[in-house]
Amino acid sequence: MTTQITDLSLDLIEFILSHLPISTLIQASTVCKLWYTIVSSSSFSLNHKHKHKPWFFLHGIHNISSKNNQSFAFDPSSNSWFLLPTPQQPLHYPNNTSFIGTSSFFFITAPNFLYTPIINPLGWYSTPSLHFPRINPLLGVFKDGCSFKFIVVGGVRFIGNLVDIEDRLDVEIYDPLLGSWDLAPPLPADFRSGNSSSSLSSALFKGKFYVFGIYSCFVSSFDLKLCVWSDVRIVRPSGIVFSFMIACRERLILAGVCNSSSGSSFTLWEVDEKSMDFYEIGVMPHDLLCSLFDGDEDDKFASLKCVGLGDLIYVFNEDYHRMYPACVCEIRGGGDEKGECYWRRVPPLPSLMNKFHKVVSFCSNVSLHSILGEGQHHGLH
């Protein structure tokens, strides 16, 4: 006798659906009212998010017309790219350098501070003005109790028509419940010569906001409860050219290009957050690294970027002419176990309609509720 899926118990149907990637769940939710009710319930969304891997987002910016901007998302569970609805930049924000993406939100930081959800961006939310309006800051979103807050670190500001690169700018933290910004101490003076996101990377890890110099290898952490900076340390593996600091679940990871007598490599190190000691945990396969570039130019690694979250680290080339090739590393094992690295290529992007002058890349967890909450017309396509 053949068992129809309609004969299964509600708990068993929910169990089966919980193992599907988000992209498949969106399709499943259109099958019938029962499946939509299951998939769209808050309890299902909460249970499912713990099984889902963070997505990789790529937002392309066109300097002449924001109508040519496009947003893409890669779902590692289904190994698929999606073209997302792209928020239109307000007409009075011609300077695209203030556009940032992180942790489920897009942000515009100057002259005023605006934000909108990555999925289903229905409009921009405005906050009171920053005490120090800035472009290219580091930005993080962290939980504080049941709510979230934004932290803005560094960046540069204009005085007249000049960029002030000497001003370190106080840290500012926004509480959406109170609707106000709090000031905190600025970046340590060691970061004075380069305090924008073009020369720094950041990582939220165990209640601290880490700031790392991509080229200087300086690192300091901001305690989100005590609102103080740690002493500046140097984390510089031998032969390092440039690197990024990434929070990967229970690990603080350093990822970057390293030169040695045997040639160039892309290497991962795990960093002890207390001692700042580090040890190598993986190297990208050489053929995979070569597939990210054309030719043997001296500066071929200059367009290499790296982002990550959870157990995943994405490495990609932000050069338009290469159509943004990317690969992903999954770090398995946790706690006291030594991580094992598994690398694979990311499929090519969907056909690009527009040429971008700049790309914004980041990783973020994606909530099923955020996709289905506004209805099917605003979902992935």
N, C-alpha and C positions, 0 to 999 in steps of 0.2 A: 504494500500500500504506500503510495506517495504522499508525503506530508507537504501541504501547502504552507507558504510563509504566513498566510493569514490565520493558520491554525496554531501558530506558536504563541506562547504566553507573552505578555507585555514585557516582563523582565528579560526574556530571552531575545526579543526583538531589540530592546534597548542595548543589551550586551553586544549583539552583532553590529549594530550601528556605531557603537562606541569605538570600534576598531577601524573605522573608515577615516581616511584623511578628510580635511575640511572641504576640499573641492568636491569630493564625492558626496559628502553629507548635504551640500547645498542642492545637488541634483536629487538626492534621496528625499529631501524635504518636500519636493514637488509631486511625489508619487501619490500621496493621499493625505487626508487631514490628520490621521493618526500619527503617521511618521513625522509630519510637520510639528505636531504637538509635542512629540517626544524630543525631536532635535532642537526645537526652539525653547524648551524648558530651561530655566536657570540651573537646575540641578544637573541636567545632562551637560550643559556647557561647562559647568564647574568641574565635573568629573573628566570630561574629554580633554580639557586644556592641559592636564598633567601628562597626557599621552602624546601630545602634539609637539613637534619640533619647531623652533623659531623660524620665521620666514626671512628671506633676504629681499630687501627693497632697493630699487634703483629708480631715482627720480631725475629725469632729464630736463634741463633748463635751457630755453632758447632766449638769448639776450635781447633780441629785437621784439619778439611778441610772445607774451606768456600763453597765448592760445596754442602755441606749438609745443608747450611743455607736455611731457608724458610721464606716467608713473607705472612701473612694473613691479610685480611681486613674484618671488620664486618660492614654491612650496616644496620642501625637501621630501615630504612624505609621499607625494604623488609625482615628484620629479618633474614638475610642470611650472611654466611661467604663466602669469595672467596680466592682462592689461587692465589697470585700475582706473576708476573715475579720477580725474586730476583736478584738484582745487584751483580755481582761477585766482591768480594773484591780484589783489586790489590795485586799481589803476594808479593810486597815489604811491605805489611802492615800485618805482622803476629799477631800483638797485637790487638785483637778484642775489648779491653776495650775502644778503641777510637771511636767506632761505636755508633752513636746517630741518633735518628729519631724525627722529629718535623715539624709541619706546612708544609706538602706536600713535604718534602725533607728528604733524608738520608744524613748523614754527617760522614766523617772521619776527626778527628781533629789533629792527630799527626802521623808521624812527620810533614807532610804537611796537609793543609786544603783542603778537596775535598767535593763535594756535587753532588747529582743526584736526579731527581724527583722520588717520590715514585711510581707513576703510569708511566708505560713505561720508565723504566730506561735504556736508550740507551748507557750510558757511564758516566764516572765521569768528572766533571768540576773542574779544579784546580784554586786556587787563589794564590796570592803571599803568602809567608810564614807568619804565625803569628809572631808578635814580641816575644811572649812567647808561643811556642808550648806546648800543654797540653793534658792530657787525662781526661775523665770524667768531662768536664765542664758543666755548664748550657748553653743552646743554645736557642735563640729565633729568629723568623723571623717577622719583622714588616714592615708595609707600611710607606713610606716616599714620599708623593706626589703620583706620578703615578708608582713609582718603589718600590722595597722592599730592605731591608737591613738585615744583620745577626748581632746579638749581641752575644758575647762569654763572659761568666762570670765565674770566679773561675776556678776550676779544679786543677790538680796537675801536676808537671813536673819532669822529671828525671834529676838529676845531676850525671853524671857518670852512675852507675847502681843503684843509690839510688833515692827514691821518696822524693821530697822536699815538706813536708806538711806544712811548716811554711810560704812559699811564697804565698801571696794572689793573685798574678798575676793581672796586670792591665786589666780592661775591654777593649775589642777590638770590633770595629764595622766595618763591611765590606760593602762597597758600590759597587755593581757589575757594575754600570755605570762608576765609576771612576777607578775601579780595584785596590783599595787600602784599607788598614786597618788604622783606626784612634784609638789612645789610649785615654782612659778615666780612671778616678780614680778606684782603685781596690775596692773589697768588704770591708766594714767596718771591723775593727780589731776584732769585736765580733765574726766573722765567721772564725777566723784564724784556729781554731782546726778542722774544718770540712768544706772545701770549694769545695768539689766535689759533683756531682749529686747523689752520694749514700747517702748523709746526708742532701741534700737540695732539695727543690722543687721550681718551679718558675711559674709565671703567668704574661702574658701581659694584662694590664688592664688600659684603659683610658690614653694611652700615657706614661705608666710607666711599668718598668720591675721589678716585685716584686720577692724578694728572701726570702724564708722562711725555717727555720731550722726544719727538720722533727721531731727531738727529742728535740732540744733546745727551739723551739717556738720563736726564734728571727725572726724579720721581718724588712726588709728595702726595699725601692723602689728606682729605678734608673730612673730619669727623662730623657726620650729619646731625648728631645730637649735641655734641659739645661745641660745635662751630669753631673749631681750631684746626690749623694746619700742622702736620707732622714736620719733622726736620727733613730737609732735602737730602736724598740719597742718590747714588749713581748706580744704575743697573746696566752694565755694558759688557755683553759677551765678547769674546775675542773675535776680531774681524768683522764686527757688525757694521753695516752701512747705514741702515735705518730700520726702525722697528715700531710696532704698535703694541700697546698694553690692552688686554681684553679680559673680561670677567667671564669665565666659563663654569657656571654652576659652582662647584666646590673648589675651583682652581683659578688662580691668577696666572694668566698666560702672557708671555712675551713672544711675539711673532714678527720675523723680519728677515731681510736679505743679509746674508753673511758671506764674506769672501775668505777663501783659504787657498792653500797651494794647489788643491785639486779643482778649484774653480768656484763659481758662485752657487749658493744654495738658498732655499727658503726654509728656515728652521724655526721650530717651536721649542720654547723653554717654559718650564713651570717655575714660578717665583714664590718663595715663602714670604707671606705678607708681613711677617714680624722681623725676620733677619734680612730680607731682600736678597737672600742667596738664591741661586737658580741652577737648574740642571736641564739638559737637553732631553726632550721626550719624543721628538719626531722630526723628520726631514721630508719635504715634498719630493716625490719621485722626479728625477731630472727631466724625463720626457714630458711630464705634466707641466713643469715650470717652463720649458722651452715652448710649449704649445700656447703660452700666454703672450708670446712676443714674435715679432718679425725681425729677422736679421740679428746682427751682433753689435749694434751701436753701443757706445760707452754709456749712454744715458737710458738704455732700454728699460731699466727698472724704475725710472723716475715716475712713471704713470701707474705703478703698482700700488694698490690699496688693500687694506685688510680690515674686516669687521667680524664680529662674532657675538654669540650669546648661547646660553645653554651648553650643549656639548658640541656645537658647530662653529667652525671658523671658515669664513669665506675669503678667498683671495681672488682679486680680479684686476684687469687692466682697464683703466678709465679712458683710454684713447678711443675716440669715436671710429677711427679708421680700422680698428681691429674688432669693432662691434661688441666691445666689452666682454671678452672671453673670461670665464671664471671657473674656479674649482672650489670644492668644499672638503674640509677635513672634519671627521667625526672623532672626538676623543672619548674612548670608552674606558670604563673603570672609574671608580670614585673613592673618596675617603683617603685611606692610607695606601690604596693600590696605585701602582705606577700606571699612568695612562697609556693606552695603545691608540695609535693614530691610523685612521683609514681614510684614504684620499680618493676622490673621484671627480670627473669633469661635471660641470653644470651644463645642461643643454643650452644651445644658442638661444638668444632672445627671440621673441616673435619679430616678424618683419618690422623694422623701424620705419615709421612714416616720416620722421623729422630728424634733422641733424641737431645735436645738442652742443652748446658751448661749454656746459658744465654739468656734472652729474653729482647728485647727493646720494650716498649709499649708507645703509645701516641695517641692523637686524632688529626684529621685534617679535614678541609673542603676538599671536592673533587670536582673538576671542571669536568663537562661533556666534555668540550673542551679538557682537558688534556688526556682523555681516547680516544676520537674519533679522535683527531688531528693527531695521528700517524697511523691511519688506524685500521681496525678490527683485524689484526694479532697480535696486541699488547694489546688487550683489556683484560677484566677479563675472567677467565675461571674456 
